[in-house]
Amino acid sequence: MNTPIIALDFNRYEEVENFLKQFDEKLYVKVGMELYMLEGHNVIKEIRAMGHDLFLDLKLHDIPNTVSRTMAGLGRLDVQMVNVHARGGSEMMRRANESFKEYNPDGICIAVTELTSTNEHMVEHELQSKLSLRDSVLNLAQLTYDAGLDGVVSSPLESQMLHEKIGPDFLTITPGIRLKESQTDDQVRIVTPDEARRLGSNYIVVGRPITQSDNPVESYHKIKAMWEGK
């Protein structure tokens, strides 16, 4: 089973370094837009030099040519996972995947369907979609699969449906993971690690319950045990 991915919700590399020094094992971590924009390639190189696997979560969304060229650059960074927005369309996703894997053939390229902060009201009234939130996720996931990508970022609540409708090998990478005693913050579609496992998630992404814990190592192992069903 894949280890939980820790979202490094920090602003500076010094904070990342201090956090990671607490662990004596190989981790799978996620670097998002804020940290990447502030620290650039250096934070990626330093984390990889420590031996950790890395999901670079930039959610690219632009015209196909721009995303394709950007992905070629990301493919040279030696990261294990990258993503784009599925709403960028089939051509953008296809070219992004091809460009990334030209330089990183073993890497995983996925797409974001609907953010875990999205709710039915937003889909209907702000996005003006005739689809329900669940059907919108399925539609975007199907576009992602047809474009040749490895999987999607989605809520754990959609994992079982996506595997049933698209296929068991289509990866679901699921944020929105919380312990029952944790605050939900800005995410509205959340589950616990053991619920995510039962729902069929392939990877879970956990941030604040670990990074803001008084004992991050203990919290990580607690979540990891729940995820592994121990």
N, CA, C and O of each residue as an XYZ file, in Angstrom:
920
protein
N       0.847     -1.197      0.000
C       0.000      0.000      0.000
C       0.880      1.244      0.000
O       1.915      1.278      0.666
N       0.462      2.277     -0.758
C       1.214      3.522     -0.826
C       1.154      4.272      0.503
O       0.114      4.312      1.161
N       2.283      4.861      0.885
C       2.309      5.608      2.138
C       1.541      6.918      1.981
O       1.436      7.437      0.870
N       1.001      7.461      3.077
C       0.313      8.754      2.988
C       1.250      9.834      2.465
O       2.434      9.854      2.800
N       0.724     10.718      1.656
C       1.481     11.863      1.154
C       1.266     13.031      2.119
O       0.131     13.415      2.401
N       2.360     13.582      2.617
C       2.270     14.707      3.551
C       2.327     16.015      2.777
O       3.300     16.277      2.070
N       1.296     16.833      2.904
C       1.279     18.150      2.267
C       2.118     19.114      3.101
O       1.794     19.399      4.254
N       3.194     19.610      2.504
C       4.098     20.511      3.220
C       3.551     21.937      3.154
O       3.944     22.724      2.293
N       2.655     22.252      4.057
C       1.988     23.554      4.069
C       2.840     24.587      4.801
O       2.466     25.093      5.859
N       3.997     24.885      4.205
C       4.922     25.848      4.789
C       5.249     26.929      3.767
O       5.009     26.762      2.571
N       5.802     28.047      4.256
C       6.147     29.160      3.378
C       7.616     29.183      2.983
O       7.970     29.735      1.941
N       8.472     28.589      3.806
C       9.910     28.681      3.580
C      10.572     27.318      3.691
O      10.084     26.420      4.378
N      11.708     27.184      2.993
C      12.431     25.918      3.023
C      12.915     25.591      4.425
O      12.941     24.423      4.810
N      13.301     26.609      5.198
C      13.780     26.354      6.557
C      12.722     25.618      7.378
O      13.051     24.737      8.172
N      11.465     25.975      7.189
C      10.377     25.301      7.896
C      10.244     23.856      7.426
O      10.021     22.948      8.226
N      10.385     23.656      6.115
C      10.334     22.307      5.548
C      11.453     21.449      6.114
O      11.228     20.314      6.535
N      12.661     22.000      6.122
C      13.825     21.264      6.616
C      13.649     20.879      8.080
O      13.916     19.739      8.460
N      13.207     21.815      8.891
C      13.008     21.528     10.315
C      11.940     20.463     10.531
O      12.054     19.628     11.427
N      10.911     20.503      9.707
C       9.852     19.501      9.817
C      10.368     18.122      9.425
O      10.157     17.154     10.156
N      11.040     18.022      8.287
C      11.483     16.723      7.787
C      12.579     16.107      8.645
O      12.712     14.883      8.685
N      13.359     16.921      9.326
C      14.428     16.405     10.187
C      13.892     15.567     11.345
O      14.634     14.796     11.953
N      12.632     15.716     11.642
C      12.043     14.958     12.747
C      11.816     13.488     12.395
O      11.608     12.657     13.279
N      11.858     13.174     11.102
C      11.556     11.814     10.640
C      12.841     11.081     10.286
O      13.770     11.667      9.729
N      12.884      9.792     10.615
C      14.055      8.979     10.278
C      13.704      7.931      9.229
O      14.302      6.856      9.197
N      12.742      8.241      8.377
C      12.287      7.306      7.351
C      11.991      8.057      6.060
O      11.831      9.277      6.057
N      11.922      7.315      4.978
C      11.571      7.906      3.692
C      10.093      8.271      3.685
O       9.242      7.478      4.087
N       9.801      9.483      3.222
C       8.435      9.973      3.167
C       8.024     10.259      1.727
O       8.855     10.320      0.821
N       6.725     10.432      1.546
C       6.176     10.934      0.281
C       5.539     12.272      0.638
O       4.601     12.321      1.433
N       6.045     13.357      0.056
C       5.575     14.683      0.437
C       5.027     15.441     -0.769
O       5.329     15.115     -1.918
N       4.225     16.448     -0.485
C       3.632     17.273     -1.535
C       4.066     18.718     -1.357
O       3.977     19.282     -0.266
N       4.535     19.303     -2.447
C       4.863     20.724     -2.484
C       3.836     21.414     -3.369
O       3.648     21.038     -4.526
N       3.174     22.424     -2.820
C       2.147     23.133     -3.562
C       2.642     24.439     -4.139
O       3.832     24.750     -4.088
N       1.708     25.201     -4.691
C       2.052     26.434     -5.397
C       2.752     27.456     -4.514
O       3.738     28.063     -4.931
N       2.256     27.650     -3.306
C       2.795     28.707     -2.451
C       4.268     28.486     -2.148
O       5.085     29.387     -2.335
N       4.612     27.288     -1.679
C       6.002     26.986     -1.347
C       6.880     27.002     -2.589
O       8.006     27.499     -2.550
N       6.371     26.462     -3.690
C       7.165     26.407     -4.924
C       7.432     27.811     -5.463
O       8.543     28.100     -5.907
N       6.435     28.675     -5.428
C       6.617     30.027     -5.952
C       7.597     30.827     -5.098
O       8.320     31.676     -5.620
N       7.628     30.566     -3.799
C       8.523     31.300     -2.909
C       9.950     30.765     -2.939
O      10.903     31.533     -2.811
N      10.102     29.452     -3.109
C      11.424     28.828     -2.994
C      11.967     28.280     -4.310
O      13.171     28.058     -4.435
N      11.096     28.059     -5.291
C      11.551     27.606     -6.593
C      12.097     26.192     -6.615
O      11.775     25.365     -5.760
N      12.945     25.929     -7.628
C      13.482     24.582     -7.829
C      14.288     24.089     -6.634
O      14.380     22.884     -6.398
N      14.872     25.020     -5.879
C      15.758     24.623     -4.784
C      15.069     23.708     -3.784
O      15.661     22.736     -3.317
N      13.817     24.018     -3.453
C      13.122     23.200     -2.452
C      12.905     21.783     -2.973
O      12.937     20.822     -2.204
N      12.684     21.655     -4.279
C      12.516     20.329     -4.882
C      13.823     19.545     -4.797
O      13.835     18.386     -4.382
N      14.902     20.177     -5.186
C      16.203     19.508     -5.180
C      16.615     19.084     -3.771
O      17.156     17.994     -3.581
N      16.360     19.940     -2.791
C      16.754     19.626     -1.416
C      15.940     18.460     -0.852
O      16.485     17.583     -0.182
N      14.649     18.456     -1.125
C      13.798     17.366     -0.631
C      14.189     16.048     -1.280
O      14.246     15.017     -0.611
N      14.455     16.077     -2.570
C      14.861     14.850     -3.261
C      16.225     14.380     -2.763
O      16.472     13.178     -2.671
N      17.108     15.321     -2.444
C      18.432     14.956     -1.925
C      18.325     14.257     -0.574
O      19.200     13.468     -0.215
N      17.265     14.537      0.175
C      17.022     13.849      1.444
C      16.493     12.437      1.236
O      16.430     11.652      2.181
N      16.116     12.111      0.013
C      15.633     10.768     -0.288
C      14.135     10.601     -0.289
O      13.637      9.483     -0.423
N      13.391     11.710     -0.140
C      11.936     11.617     -0.093
C      11.327     11.680     -1.495
O      11.858     12.352     -2.379
N      10.214     10.978     -1.692
C       9.447     11.094     -2.929
C       8.625     12.372     -2.881
O       8.316     12.888     -1.807
N       8.270     12.886     -4.084
C       7.662     14.211     -4.114
C       6.553     14.326     -5.152
O       6.715     13.937     -6.309
N       5.440     14.862     -4.715
C       4.304     15.217     -5.562
C       4.316     16.738     -5.697
O       4.092     17.452     -4.720
N       4.577     17.234     -6.911
C       4.593     18.673     -7.169
C       3.199     19.096     -7.627
O       2.783     18.823     -8.753
N       2.507     19.758     -6.739
C       1.080     20.050     -6.902
C       0.882     21.488     -7.378
O       0.604     22.381     -6.577
N       1.029     21.709     -8.701
C       0.898     23.057     -9.252
C      -0.421     23.276     -9.981
O      -0.769     24.414    -10.297
N      -1.153     22.213    -10.249
C      -2.482     22.310    -10.875
C      -2.451     23.199    -12.118
O      -3.203     24.169    -12.209
N      -1.590     22.872    -13.062
C      -1.433     23.707    -14.253
C      -2.723     23.782    -15.062
O      -3.427     22.786    -15.227
N      -3.019     24.971    -15.558
C      -4.237     25.200    -16.342
C      -3.980     26.395    -17.254
O      -4.046     27.545    -16.821
N      -3.686     26.108    -18.522
C      -3.389     27.162    -19.489
C      -3.593     26.566    -20.875
O      -4.103     25.454    -21.006
N      -3.200     27.297    -21.903
C      -3.340     26.757    -23.252
C      -2.401     25.561    -23.406
O      -1.377     25.496    -22.727
N      -2.733     24.612    -24.290
C      -1.948     23.375    -24.390
C      -0.457     23.587    -24.595
O       0.349     22.880    -23.990
N      -0.069     24.542    -25.430
C       1.342     24.737    -25.721
C       2.112     25.190    -24.485
O       3.219     24.717    -24.227
N       1.526     26.101    -23.728
C       2.179     26.600    -22.514
C       2.336     25.496    -21.476
O       3.404     25.348    -20.881
N       1.288     24.731    -21.261
C       1.345     23.646    -20.278
C       2.321     22.560    -20.725
O       3.047     21.997    -19.906
N       2.335     22.269    -22.016
C       3.244     21.252    -22.539
C       4.701     21.626    -22.269
O       5.482     20.795    -21.806
N       5.062     22.866    -22.556
C       6.441     23.306    -22.333
C       6.791     23.324    -20.843
O       7.904     22.974    -20.451
N       5.841     23.729    -20.035
C       6.079     23.732    -18.589
C       6.288     22.319    -18.067
O       7.167     22.082    -17.238
N       5.488     21.389    -18.549
C       5.611     19.999    -18.110
C       6.937     19.380    -18.536
O       7.485     18.536    -17.828
N       7.448     19.790    -19.673
C       8.763     19.299    -20.090
C       9.823     19.718    -19.071
O      10.740     18.958    -18.762
N       9.679     20.944    -18.555
C      10.602     21.406    -17.525
C      10.432     20.657    -16.220
O      11.412     20.308    -15.563
N       9.188     20.410    -15.846
C       8.940     19.674    -14.602
C       9.426     18.234    -14.707
O       9.827     17.634    -13.709
N       9.391     17.686    -15.904
C       9.865     16.320    -16.105
C      11.338     16.155    -15.803
O      11.792     15.050    -15.506
N      12.092     17.244    -15.874
C      13.529     17.204    -15.598
C      13.840     17.361    -14.111
O      15.000     17.267    -13.711
N      12.823     17.596    -13.295
C      13.049     17.884    -11.875
C      13.137     16.644    -10.984
O      13.380     16.769     -9.783
N      12.946     15.471    -11.542
C      13.022     14.236    -10.756
C      11.974     14.209     -9.649
O      12.288     13.929     -8.492
N      10.723     14.504    -10.015
C       9.615     14.367     -9.070
C       8.790     13.150     -9.468
O       8.816     12.725    -10.623
N       8.068     12.600     -8.517
C       7.327     11.366     -8.770
C       5.919     11.610     -9.306
O       5.351     10.744     -9.972
N       5.350     12.786     -9.019
C       3.966     13.037     -9.413
C       3.764     14.521     -9.706
O       4.302     15.382     -9.010
N       2.978     14.809    -10.749
C       2.603     16.185    -11.097
C       1.126     16.196    -11.461
O       0.508     15.147    -11.641
N       0.564     17.411    -11.567
C      -0.848     17.463    -11.944
C      -1.205     18.690    -12.768
O      -0.466     19.673    -12.824
N      -2.366     18.595    -13.405
C      -2.959     19.682    -14.174
C      -4.438     19.760    -13.785
O      -4.944     18.896    -13.069
N      -5.119     20.794    -14.259
C      -6.568     20.881    -14.068
C      -7.268     20.205    -15.241
O      -6.999     20.526    -16.398
N      -8.158     19.278    -14.943
C      -8.892     18.593    -16.006
C      -9.733     19.559    -16.828
O     -10.006     19.294    -17.999
N     -10.146     20.667    -16.239
C     -10.944     21.645    -16.973
C     -10.155     22.338    -18.072
O     -10.725     23.082    -18.870
N      -8.850     22.101    -18.121
C      -8.051     22.613    -19.229
C      -8.331     21.907    -20.538
O      -7.951     22.395    -21.602
N      -8.996     20.752    -20.470
C      -9.407     20.055    -21.684
C      -8.504     18.904    -22.086
O      -7.384     18.762    -21.595
N      -9.018     18.091    -22.988
C      -8.337     16.862    -23.401
C      -6.990     17.121    -24.054
O      -6.011     16.443    -23.740
N      -6.924     18.095    -24.959
C      -5.679     18.368    -25.669
C      -4.600     18.846    -24.706
O      -3.453     18.407    -24.790
N      -4.954     19.730    -23.804
C      -3.988     20.201    -22.819
C      -3.468     19.050    -21.974
O      -2.264     18.945    -21.741
N      -4.367     18.184    -21.511
C      -3.949     17.064    -20.671
C      -3.075     16.084    -21.437
O      -2.061     15.615    -20.920
N      -3.459     15.777    -22.652
C      -2.691     14.813    -23.449
C      -1.266     15.303    -23.661
O      -0.311     14.550    -23.472
N      -1.125     16.549    -24.048
C       0.204     17.090    -24.319
C       1.016     17.253    -23.037
O       2.234     17.074    -23.044
N       0.352     17.587    -21.953
C       1.048     17.686    -20.665
C       1.640     16.343    -20.271
O       2.799     16.265    -19.864
N       0.855     15.303    -20.390
C       1.302     13.954    -20.035
C       2.465     13.510    -20.914
O       3.451     12.962    -20.421
N       2.346     13.749    -22.213
C       3.405     13.344    -23.141
C       4.711     14.077    -22.849
O       5.780     13.467    -22.849
N       4.626     15.375    -22.602
C       5.837     16.161    -22.352
C       6.511     15.769    -21.044
O       7.736     15.663    -20.978
N       5.717     15.557    -20.012
C       6.280     15.153    -18.725
C       6.972     13.809    -18.832
O       8.081     13.637    -18.324
N       6.328     12.854    -19.488
C       6.865     11.497    -19.525
C       7.973     11.314    -20.556
O       8.660     10.293    -20.558
N       8.145     12.288    -21.419
C       9.307     12.251    -22.304
C      10.589     12.313    -21.481
O      11.595     11.700    -21.839
N      10.548     13.053    -20.383
C      11.717     13.208    -19.516
C      11.625     12.381    -18.239
O      12.635     12.140    -17.579
N      10.429     11.951    -17.894
C      10.228     11.196    -16.660
C       9.226     10.073    -16.925
O       8.082     10.143    -16.476
N       9.652      9.039    -17.652
C       8.708      7.988    -18.073
C       8.065      7.214    -16.927
O       6.989      6.640    -17.101
N       8.698      7.189    -15.774
C       8.132      6.467    -14.631
C       7.277      7.362    -13.733
O       6.692      6.887    -12.760
N       7.202      8.646    -14.055
C       6.431      9.573    -13.237
C       4.931      9.393    -13.415
O       4.474      8.768    -14.372
N       4.182      9.944    -12.489
C       2.721      9.871    -12.505
C       2.171     11.255    -12.825
O       2.498     12.233    -12.153
N       1.338     11.328    -13.850
C       0.698     12.582    -14.239
C      -0.809     12.435    -14.038
O      -1.436     11.544    -14.611
N      -1.375     13.304    -13.231
C      -2.786     13.205    -12.882
C      -3.472     14.550    -13.123
O      -2.819     15.555    -13.404
N      -4.789     14.547    -13.009
C      -5.553     15.783    -13.197
C      -6.475     16.023    -12.011
O      -6.948     15.080    -11.377
N      -6.721     17.280    -11.722
C      -7.662     17.676    -10.683
C      -9.059     17.704    -11.284
O      -9.270     18.298    -12.342
N     -10.010     17.068    -10.620
C     -11.402     17.124    -11.083
C     -12.066     18.329    -10.422
O     -11.938     19.450    -10.915
N     -12.760     18.119     -9.336
C     -13.328     19.221     -8.563
C     -12.585     19.315     -7.231
O     -12.347     18.301     -6.575
N     -12.225     20.514     -6.842
C     -11.516     20.707     -5.585
C     -12.366     20.242     -4.409
O     -13.595     20.270     -4.471
N     -11.707     19.818     -3.346
C     -12.461     19.348     -2.179
C     -13.170     20.487     -1.457
O     -13.954     20.243     -0.540
N     -12.907     21.724     -1.858
C     -13.648     22.870     -1.320
C     -14.919     23.151     -2.122
O     -15.710     24.018     -1.749
N     -15.115     22.423     -3.217
C     -16.277     22.639     -4.082
C     -17.505     21.929     -3.521
O     -17.414     20.797     -3.045
N     -18.647     22.596     -3.580
C     -19.895     21.974     -3.148
C     -20.948     22.087     -4.250
O     -20.712     22.709     -5.286
N     -22.095     21.486     -4.018
C     -23.150     21.466     -5.038
C     -23.608     22.876     -5.415
O     -23.883     23.144     -6.584
N     -23.692     23.765     -4.446
C     -24.134     25.134     -4.726
C     -23.178     25.826     -5.688
O     -23.617     26.522     -6.603
N     -21.882     25.642     -5.491
C     -20.896     26.252     -6.374
C     -21.009     25.709     -7.790
O     -20.949     26.464     -8.760
N     -21.174     24.388     -7.903
C     -21.275     23.771     -9.227
C     -22.488     24.302     -9.983
O     -22.403     24.620    -11.169
N     -23.609     24.395     -9.288
C     -24.853     24.813     -9.949
C     -24.915     26.311    -10.211
O     -25.284     26.732    -11.307
N     -24.558     27.120     -9.218
C     -24.797     28.555     -9.319
C     -23.583     29.362     -9.784
O     -23.751     30.390    -10.440
N     -22.380     28.925     -9.463
C     -21.199     29.671     -9.873
C     -20.620     29.145    -11.183
O     -20.274     29.925    -12.070
N     -20.517     27.830    -11.303
C     -20.007     27.235    -12.535
C     -21.097     27.059    -13.582
O     -20.812     26.771    -14.744
N     -22.350     27.235    -13.162
C     -23.497     27.133    -14.073
C     -23.519     25.788    -14.797
O     -23.832     25.714    -15.985
N     -23.184     24.735    -14.067
C     -23.153     23.397    -14.650
C     -24.513     22.726    -14.510
O     -25.191     22.866    -13.492
N     -24.895     22.004    -15.541
C     -26.131     21.227    -15.493
C     -25.900     19.871    -14.828
O     -26.845     19.135    -14.544
N     -24.627     19.555    -14.584
C     -24.279     18.293    -13.941
C     -24.250     18.459    -12.429
O     -23.965     19.545    -11.923
N     -24.541     17.397    -11.719
C     -24.330     17.393    -10.276
C     -22.831     17.360    -10.007
O     -22.045     17.093    -10.916
N     -22.431     17.625     -8.784
C     -21.018     17.574     -8.424
C     -20.444     16.197     -8.726
O     -19.355     16.094     -9.290
N     -21.145     15.162     -8.367
C     -20.682     13.792     -8.594
C     -20.525     13.505    -10.088
O     -19.526     12.917    -10.501
N     -21.495     13.913    -10.893
C     -21.423     13.674    -12.332
C     -20.343     14.527    -12.987
O     -19.730     14.109    -13.969
N     -20.110     15.716    -12.450
C     -19.037     16.560    -12.962
C     -17.682     15.913    -12.726
O     -16.823     15.918    -13.607
N     -17.491     15.353    -11.528
C     -16.252     14.636    -11.222
C     -16.058     13.473    -12.186
O     -14.963     13.284    -12.716
N     -17.101     12.702    -12.416
C     -17.010     11.555    -13.315
C     -16.697     11.995    -14.736
O     -15.880     11.369    -15.410
N     -17.331     13.058    -15.198
C     -17.082     13.555    -16.546
C     -15.631     13.995    -16.713
O     -14.989     13.652    -17.705
N     -15.113     14.750    -15.749
C     -13.731     15.214    -15.823
C     -12.747     14.057    -15.695
O     -11.695     14.062    -16.336
N     -13.078     13.079    -14.881
C     -12.213     11.901    -14.743
C     -12.177     11.098    -16.038
O     -11.122     10.595    -16.425
N     -13.307     10.975    -16.702
C     -13.345     10.246    -17.968
C     -12.511     10.963    -19.029
O     -11.808     10.315    -19.804
N     -12.585     12.291    -19.069
C     -11.743     13.064    -19.985
C     -10.266     12.822    -19.683
O      -9.446     12.698    -20.593
N      -9.943     12.758    -18.400
C      -8.563     12.517    -17.976
C      -8.079     11.150    -18.437
O      -6.974     11.020    -18.963
N      -8.897     10.150    -18.242
C      -8.551      8.789    -18.664
C      -8.375      8.728    -20.174
O      -7.412      8.140    -20.665
N      -9.293      9.328    -20.906
C      -9.233      9.307    -22.368
C      -8.004     10.036    -22.896
O      -7.511      9.722    -23.980
N      -7.504     11.014    -22.129
C      -6.312     11.756    -22.535
C      -5.026     11.001    -22.214
O      -3.940     11.434    -22.597
N      -5.144      9.866    -21.509
C      -3.990      9.015    -21.253
C      -3.285      9.235    -19.933
O      -2.215      8.670    -19.704
N      -3.865     10.051    -19.051
C      -3.228     10.303    -17.761
C      -3.434      9.127    -16.807
O      -4.241      8.235    -17.066
N      -2.698      9.144    -15.713
C      -2.685      8.004    -14.795
C      -3.831      7.989    -13.795
O      -4.171      6.934    -13.261
N      -4.425      9.137    -13.537
C      -5.483      9.185    -12.541
C      -5.911     10.603    -12.265
O      -5.613     11.517    -13.034
N      -6.614     10.783    -11.161
C      -7.150     12.100    -10.814
C      -6.983     12.404     -9.332
O      -6.844     11.507     -8.501
N      -7.001     13.689     -9.033
C      -7.184     14.157     -7.666
C      -8.682     14.334     -7.474
O      -9.334     15.034     -8.250
N      -9.219     13.712     -6.460
C     -10.651     13.834     -6.200
C     -10.904     13.620     -4.715
O      -9.999     13.250     -3.967
N     -12.118     13.851     -4.305
C     -12.497     13.518     -2.936
C     -12.508     12.003     -2.765
O     -12.828     11.285     -3.713
N     -12.167     11.499     -1.582
C     -12.288     10.055     -1.336
C     -13.703      9.545     -1.572
O     -13.904      8.366     -1.862
N     -14.670     10.427     -1.448
C     -16.069     10.027     -1.611
C     -16.384      9.583     -3.032
O     -17.404      8.935     -3.270
N     -15.509      9.931     -3.983
C     -15.738      9.531     -5.375
C     -14.861      8.376     -5.837
O     -15.015      7.910     -6.966
N     -13.946      7.902     -4.996
C     -12.984      6.875     -5.416
C     -13.655      5.601     -5.912
O     -13.321      5.098     -6.985
N     -14.582      5.088     -5.148
C     -15.242      3.841     -5.533
C     -15.971      3.991     -6.859
O     -15.880      3.116     -7.720
N     -16.691      5.092     -7.031
C     -17.402      5.338     -8.278
C     -16.438      5.398     -9.459
O     -16.718      4.824    -10.511
N     -15.321      6.076     -9.301
C     -14.370      6.225    -10.399
C     -13.750      4.891    -10.784
O     -13.554      4.620    -11.969
N     -13.440      4.062     -9.806
C     -12.886      2.747    -10.117
C     -13.919      1.857    -10.799
O     -13.580      1.076    -11.688
N     -15.161      1.972    -10.390
C     -16.219      1.169    -11.006
C     -16.512      1.622    -12.430
O     -16.715      0.793    -13.316
N     -16.535      2.928    -12.653
C     -16.918      3.470    -13.954
C     -15.768      3.493    -14.956
O     -15.982      3.289    -16.151
N     -14.554      3.739    -14.476
C     -13.422      3.920    -15.381
C     -12.480      2.727    -15.368
O     -12.008      2.304    -16.423
N     -12.202      2.181    -14.201
C     -11.340      1.010    -14.135
C     -10.535      0.968    -12.856
O     -10.235      2.015    -12.282
N     -10.177     -0.225    -12.395
C      -9.474     -0.374    -11.115
C      -8.049      0.159    -11.129
O      -7.492      0.458    -10.072
N      -7.445      0.282    -12.321
C      -6.066      0.752    -12.399
C      -5.960      2.272    -12.507
O      -4.859      2.822    -12.479
N      -7.088      2.944    -12.629
C      -7.114      4.405    -12.703
C      -6.947      4.951    -11.286
O      -7.783      4.699    -10.418
N      -5.868      5.697    -11.055
C      -5.502      6.118     -9.704
C      -6.397      7.235     -9.174
O      -6.775      8.148     -9.908
N      -6.724      7.144     -7.895
C      -7.407      8.242     -7.213
C      -6.519      8.732     -6.081
O      -6.206      7.991     -5.149
N      -6.123      9.989     -6.179
C      -5.281     10.630     -5.177
C      -6.188     11.579     -4.412
O      -6.749     12.508     -4.994
N      -6.337     11.355     -3.120
C      -7.431     11.995     -2.402
C      -6.976     12.837     -1.211
O      -6.504     12.302     -0.208
N      -7.122     14.164     -1.330
C      -6.972     15.039     -0.168
C      -8.269     15.039      0.628
O      -9.123     14.174      0.436
N      -8.410     16.001      1.512
C      -9.628     16.031      2.324
C      -9.634     14.955      3.389
O     -10.692     14.446      3.761
N      -8.441     14.604      3.888
C      -8.317     13.575      4.924
C      -8.145     14.255      6.277
O      -7.273     15.108      6.446
N      -8.959     13.883      7.214
C      -8.886     14.450      8.554
C      -9.128     13.354      9.592
O      -9.782     12.350      9.310
N      -8.599     13.558     10.778
C      -8.998     12.745     11.914
C     -10.309     13.313     12.436
O     -10.609     14.487     12.219
N     -11.070     12.509     13.104
C     -12.390     12.963     13.548
C     -12.319     14.171     14.469
O     -13.245     14.980     14.519
N     -11.216     14.287     15.197
C     -11.120     15.406     16.134
C     -10.558     16.659     15.477
O     -10.498     17.715     16.107
N     -10.137     16.551     14.188
C      -9.529     17.688     13.513
C     -10.582     18.658     12.998
O     -11.733     18.286     12.771
N     -10.168     19.909     12.819
C     -11.022     20.877     12.155
C     -11.065     20.568     10.667
O     -10.127     19.988     10.121
N     -12.150     20.954     10.012
C     -12.266     20.700      8.574
C     -11.633     21.804      7.755
O     -11.398     21.608      6.563
N     -11.345     22.959      8.342
C     -10.747     24.095      7.648
C     -11.596     24.466      6.432
O     -12.809     24.632      6.558
N     -10.968     24.600      5.246
C     -11.707     25.063      4.079
C     -12.156     23.929      3.173
O     -12.624     24.182      2.063
N     -12.028     22.705      3.612
C     -12.459     21.564      2.816
C     -13.799     21.066      3.336
O     -14.021     20.970      4.542
N     -14.697     20.748      2.386
C     -16.040     20.347      2.800
C     -16.323     18.871      2.545
O     -17.258     18.314      3.120
N     -15.532     18.235      1.695
C     -15.767     16.820      1.393
C     -14.607     16.022      1.975
O     -13.620     15.752      1.290
N     -14.735     15.649      3.244
C     -13.615     15.049      3.958
C     -13.997     13.698      4.543
O     -15.170     13.426      4.802
N     -12.975     12.842      4.749
C     -13.163     11.546      5.395
C     -11.918     11.245      6.219
O     -10.913     11.947      6.107
N     -11.978     10.211      7.041
C     -10.830      9.770      7.829
C      -9.967      8.827      6.988
O     -10.428      8.339      5.956
N      -8.716      8.559      7.408
C      -7.849      7.672      6.635
C      -8.426      6.276      6.421
O      -8.327      5.732      5.322
N      -9.025      5.690      7.455
C      -9.571      4.348      7.287
C     -10.797      4.352      6.385
O     -11.038      3.383      5.665
N     -11.574      5.431      6.416
C     -12.704      5.539      5.493
C     -12.210      5.651      4.057
O     -12.796      5.055      3.153
N     -11.140      6.406      3.839
C     -10.572      6.543      2.498
C     -10.099      5.196      1.962
O     -10.290      4.887      0.786
N      -9.482      4.397      2.829
C      -9.049      3.055      2.412
C     -10.241      2.213      1.993
O     -10.203      1.561      0.950
N     -11.295      2.219      2.792
C     -12.477      1.417      2.467
C     -13.167      1.904      1.193
O     -13.791      1.123      0.474
N     -13.047      3.194      0.929
C     -13.666      3.755     -0.270
C     -12.830      3.523     -1.526
O     -13.295      3.786     -2.635
N     -11.599      3.030     -1.361
C     -10.792      2.648     -2.511
C      -9.757      3.642     -2.973
O      -9.236      3.498     -4.079
N      -9.431      4.654     -2.173
C      -8.395      5.612     -2.561
C      -7.062      4.895     -2.752
O      -6.728      3.981     -1.999
N      -6.298      5.318     -3.769
C      -4.968      4.753     -3.985
C      -3.895      5.492     -3.193
O      -2.940      4.886     -2.708
N      -4.062      6.792     -3.069
C      -3.168      7.627     -2.261
C      -4.030      8.581     -1.442
O      -5.075      9.035     -1.910
N      -3.599      8.883     -0.230
C      -4.236      9.954      0.534
C      -3.218     11.069      0.756
O      -2.022     10.820      0.906
N      -3.718     12.296      0.773
C      -2.881     13.469      1.014
C      -3.331     14.107      2.322
O      -4.497     14.469      2.479
N      -2.403     14.239      3.248
C      -2.725     14.766      4.577
C      -1.773     15.910      4.902
O      -0.556     15.753      4.801
N      -2.317     17.053      5.290
C      -1.481     18.194      5.609
C      -1.531     18.580      7.060
O      -0.747     18.087      7.870
N      -2.450     19.459      7.393
C      -2.490     20.078      8.717
C      -2.593     19.109      9.894
O      -2.001     19.384     10.937
N      -3.312     17.990      9.783
C      -3.327     17.063     10.928
C      -1.938     16.537     11.300
O      -1.723     16.072     12.420
N      -0.991     16.616     10.347
C       0.387     16.209     10.632
C       1.272     17.429     10.856
O       1.956     17.520     11.875
N       1.263     18.368      9.908
C       2.199     19.490      9.970
C       1.916     20.441     11.123
O       2.832     21.103     11.611
N       0.671     20.521     11.566
C       0.331     21.410     12.681
C       0.162     20.655     14.001
O      -0.293     21.219     14.997
N       0.527     19.394     13.994
C       0.428     18.582     15.203
C       1.542     18.937     16.187
O       2.622     19.368     15.783
N       1.274     18.754     17.471
C       2.313     18.939     18.485
C       3.394     17.874     18.363
O       4.535     18.085     18.773
N       3.025     16.725     17.794
C       3.973     15.637     17.580
C       3.753     15.083     16.174
O       3.037     14.096     16.007
N       4.367     15.712     15.149
C       4.126     15.313     13.765
C       4.442     13.849     13.471
O       3.711     13.195     12.727
N       5.521     13.333     14.047
C       5.898     11.942     13.779
C       4.837     10.993     14.314
O       4.438     10.049     13.633
N       4.388     11.243     15.522
C       3.346     10.403     16.117
C       2.047     10.492     15.315
O       1.390      9.479     15.075
N       1.685     11.690     14.907
C       0.456     11.867     14.128
C       0.559     11.178     12.777
O      -0.407     10.573     12.310
N       1.733     11.266     12.143
C       1.939     10.591     10.862
C       1.757      9.089     11.004
O       1.079      8.463     10.189
N       2.356      8.510     12.031
C       2.263      7.058     12.206
C       0.851      6.624     12.595
O       0.419      5.528     12.240
N       0.147      7.460     13.308
C      -1.252      7.164     13.632
C      -2.095      7.134     12.361
O      -2.900      6.225     12.159
N      -1.901      8.132     11.513
C      -2.647      8.196     10.253
C      -2.236      7.061      9.329
O      -3.084      6.460      8.670
N      -0.949      6.764      9.274
C      -0.447      5.683      8.428
C      -1.041      4.344      8.858
O      -1.422      3.533      8.013
N      -1.122      4.111     10.163
C      -1.697      2.862     10.671
C      -3.178      2.757     10.322
O      -3.650      1.686      9.941
N      -3.903      3.844     10.448
C      -5.320      3.851     10.077
C      -5.485      3.579      8.588
O      -6.364      2.822      8.178
N      -4.637      4.199      7.793
C      -4.676      4.030      6.337
C      -4.375      2.588      5.938
O      -4.962      2.061      4.993
N      -3.466      1.964      6.659
C      -3.080      0.584      6.353
C      -3.988     -0.441      7.021
O      -3.826     -1.644      6.819
N      -4.935      0.030      7.808
C      -5.888     -0.873      8.449
C      -5.324     -1.635      9.616
O      -5.754     -2.753      9.900
N      -4.359     -1.043     10.301
C      -3.717     -1.723     11.434
C      -4.333     -1.272     12.748
O      -3.924     -1.734     13.813
